[in-house]
Amino acid sequence: MTETTALDDITLMKIRVTRFDTFVAPRIRDELLDLVRQGARKIVLDLQQVAFVDSSGLGAMVSGVKALDGQGDIVLCGASDAVRTLLRLTRMDRVFRIVADFDAACACWRT
């Protein structure tokens, strides 16, 4: 369902499902919360393979932000046009930075 890689202080979680919905969201949420508990503070969620996200998927991602409690950030990358539209309509673009790819996500933390 996911593939996680740590690159320096950035953790990349690739979501390996086409539907981020009620059937997979709890497991992905738990994996995301485990990353936060293990100390990940700069997390990139790669949504390249995701074609559909429902409210459970959105909730899983928001759970990660809440768990960070202002002590880190989650950036979304690789979202399809349909997923980007959903994120914009639900105003999740105010919660997450949404960028084209992993390199752009890493650039979010460069000073």
C-alpha positions in Angstrom: 0.0 0.0 0.0 2.9 2.4 0.7 6.6 2.5 0.2 8.6 4.6 2.6 12.1 6.0 2.1 14.1 8.3 4.4 16.4 10.7 2.6 18.4 12.7 5.1 15.8 14.4 7.2 13.0 14.0 4.6 10.7 11.0 4.6 9.1 10.1 1.3 5.9 7.9 1.6 4.7 6.7 -1.8 1.0 5.8 -1.8 0.8 2.7 -3.9 -3.0 2.5 -4.5 -5.2 4.0 -7.1 -8.1 4.6 -4.7 -7.2 6.3 -1.4 -10.6 5.5 0.2 -12.3 4.0 3.2 -10.8 0.6 2.5 -7.2 1.6 2.6 -7.2 4.9 4.5 -7.0 3.5 8.0 -3.9 1.5 7.2 -2.2 4.4 5.5 -3.1 6.7 8.3 -1.6 4.3 10.8 1.6 4.1 8.8 1.8 7.9 8.6 1.2 8.2 12.3 4.0 5.6 13.0 6.4 7.8 10.9 5.5 10.8 13.1 5.9 8.8 16.3 9.3 7.6 15.0 10.4 11.3 14.6 9.7 12.1 11.0 9.1 15.9 10.7 9.4 16.5 7.0 7.1 14.2 5.2 6.4 14.0 1.5 3.3 12.0 0.4 3.7 11.0 -3.2 0.2 10.7 -4.7 1.4 9.9 -8.3 -0.5 6.6 -8.5 -3.6 7.9 -6.7 -6.6 8.5 -9.1 -9.3 8.9 -6.4 -9.4 10.2 -2.8 -12.5 10.1 -0.6 -13.1 11.7 2.8 -11.4 8.9 4.6 -8.3 9.5 2.5 -8.4 13.2 3.3 -8.9 12.4 6.9 -5.9 10.1 7.0 -3.7 12.9 5.6 -5.1 15.5 8.0 -4.4 13.0 10.9 -0.8 13.2 10.0 -0.8 17.0 10.2 -2.5 16.9 13.5 0.0 14.4 14.9 2.8 16.7 13.9 1.2 19.4 16.1 3.1 22.2 14.4 6.4 20.4 14.8 6.8 19.5 11.2 5.1 19.5 7.8 3.5 17.3 5.2 3.9 18.2 1.5 1.9 16.4 -1.2 3.4 15.8 -4.6 2.5 14.1 -7.9 -1.2 14.6 -7.5 -3.3 14.1 -10.7 -5.5 16.9 -11.9 -8.6 15.2 -10.5 -7.0 14.9 -7.0 -5.6 18.5 -7.2 -9.2 19.7 -8.0 -10.6 17.8 -5.0 -7.9 19.2 -2.7 -8.7 22.7 -3.9 -12.5 22.3 -3.6 -12.2 20.9 0.0 -9.7 23.7 0.8 -7.0 21.1 1.7 -4.7 23.3 -0.4 -4.7 25.6 2.7 -3.6 22.7 4.9 -1.0 21.1 2.6 1.6 22.5 0.2 0.9 20.7 -3.1 3.8 20.5 -5.6 4.6 18.7 -8.8 7.3 16.3 -7.7 9.6 15.2 -5.0 12.3 17.7 -5.9 9.8 20.5 -5.6 8.7 19.1 -2.2 12.3 19.1 -1.0 12.7 22.7 -2.1 9.9 23.6 0.3 12.3 23.1 3.2 15.3 24.8 1.7 16.1 28.2 3.2 
